[in-house]
Amino acid sequence: MRKSPLATLAVSALEDIKARDITVLDVRKLTSITDTIVIASADSTRQVGALARHVRDKLKDAGATIIGTEGEAGGEWVLVDAGDIVVHVMQPAVRAYYNLEELWTARPAARRTKVARAA
């Protein structure tokens, strides 16, 4: 997958403040909400907030429209929505629990079976 310029910029911003386990997912075939999802881990609530602010500022400086930022008050998971790209900065336990990589990875659809109704 070729990274979009905004994804490259977001990854660079995350690397600036030592984010770990950065993952870039191309989700264009899965949803019309966004093209790219970036997921990164941070060691503390302070680092989660700093990373999210840094990403938001870098994207905004590059001309991206920041639609919103969610989760800053809690600090365990902050989402930065810039339309074509959504960046998730998470503490490792939260990241493991929600496992967004698996959620957004294309896989064959499960075959549906009919469930018999009780009489």
VENZI-V674884 format. One record per residue. N is the residue number from 1. RES is the residue in one letter. D_CENTER is the distance of its C-alpha to the mean C-alpha in whole Angstrom. Layout:
n->N res->RES d_center->D_CENTER
n->N res->RES d_center->D_CENTER
This chain:
n->1 res->M d_center->16
n->2 res->R d_center->17
n->3 res->K d_center->14
n->4 res->S d_center->14
n->5 res->P d_center->16
n->6 res->L d_center->13
n->7 res->A d_center->11
n->8 res->T d_center->14
n->9 res->L d_center->14
n->10 res->A d_center->10
n->11 res->V d_center->11
n->12 res->S d_center->15
n->13 res->A d_center->14
n->14 res->L d_center->12
n->15 res->E d_center->15
n->16 res->D d_center->17
n->17 res->I d_center->17
n->18 res->K d_center->16
n->19 res->A d_center->13
n->20 res->R d_center->13
n->21 res->D d_center->12
n->22 res->I d_center->10
n->23 res->T d_center->8
n->24 res->V d_center->8
n->25 res->L d_center->8
n->26 res->D d_center->11
n->27 res->V d_center->11
n->28 res->R d_center->14
n->29 res->K d_center->16
n->30 res->L d_center->14
n->31 res->T d_center->14
n->32 res->S d_center->15
n->33 res->I d_center->12
n->34 res->T d_center->10
n->35 res->D d_center->11
n->36 res->T d_center->8
n->37 res->I d_center->4
n->38 res->V d_center->4
n->39 res->I d_center->4
n->40 res->A d_center->7
n->41 res->S d_center->10
n->42 res->A d_center->13
n->43 res->D d_center->16
n->44 res->S d_center->17
n->45 res->T d_center->17
n->46 res->R d_center->18
n->47 res->Q d_center->16
n->48 res->V d_center->13
n->49 res->G d_center->14
n->50 res->A d_center->16
n->51 res->L d_center->12
n->52 res->A d_center->11
n->53 res->R d_center->14
n->54 res->H d_center->15
n->55 res->V d_center->12
n->56 res->R d_center->13
n->57 res->D d_center->16
n->58 res->K d_center->16
n->59 res->L d_center->14
n->60 res->K d_center->17
n->61 res->D d_center->20
n->62 res->A d_center->19
n->63 res->G d_center->19
n->64 res->A d_center->16
n->65 res->T d_center->16
n->66 res->I d_center->14
n->67 res->I d_center->14
n->68 res->G d_center->13
n->69 res->T d_center->12
n->70 res->E d_center->12
n->71 res->G d_center->13
n->72 res->E d_center->14
n->73 res->A d_center->18
n->74 res->G d_center->17
n->75 res->G d_center->15
n->76 res->E d_center->13
n->77 res->W d_center->10
n->78 res->V d_center->9
n->79 res->L d_center->7
n->80 res->V d_center->8
n->81 res->D d_center->9
n->82 res->A d_center->11
n->83 res->G d_center->12
n->84 res->D d_center->11
n->85 res->I d_center->8
n->86 res->V d_center->5
n->87 res->V d_center->4
n->88 res->H d_center->3
n->89 res->V d_center->7
n->90 res->M d_center->9
n->91 res->Q d_center->12
n->92 res->P d_center->13
n->93 res->A d_center->15
n->94 res->V d_center->13
n->95 res->R d_center->10
n->96 res->A d_center->13
n->97 res->Y d_center->14
n->98 res->Y d_center->11
n->99 res->N d_center->11
n->100 res->L d_center->8
n->101 res->E d_center->9
n->102 res->E d_center->12
n->103 res->L d_center->11
n->104 res->W d_center->10
n->105 res->T d_center->13
n->106 res->A d_center->16
n->107 res->R d_center->19
n->108 res->P d_center->22
n->109 res->A d_center->23
n->110 res->A d_center->25
n->111 res->R d_center->28
n->112 res->R d_center->29
n->113 res->T d_center->33
n->114 res->K d_center->35
n->115 res->V d_center->36
n->116 res->A d_center->39
n->117 res->R d_center->40
n->118 res->A d_center->42
n->119 res->A d_center->46
